[in-house]
Amino acid sequence: MKSVNIHEAKTRLSRLIASTINGEPFVIAKASQFTVPDDFDQMGQDEIATMFGGDN
């Protein structure tokens, strides 16, 4: 995933939105510092399943 700093995001917002529409995700991060926890895709899964009637 692409990481852009705040200045770049302000400067290139239209292009970033267009790339997102085309399926290219990005993160706006202070000083381009961004980390994703290893379990990010599973965070809160039990709560989400409960909210939407899942069997978790």
Secondary structure, DSSP 8 states (H G I E B T S, - for coil): -EEE-HHHHHHSHHHHHHHHHTT--EEE-GGG-----TTGGGTTHHHHHHHTT---
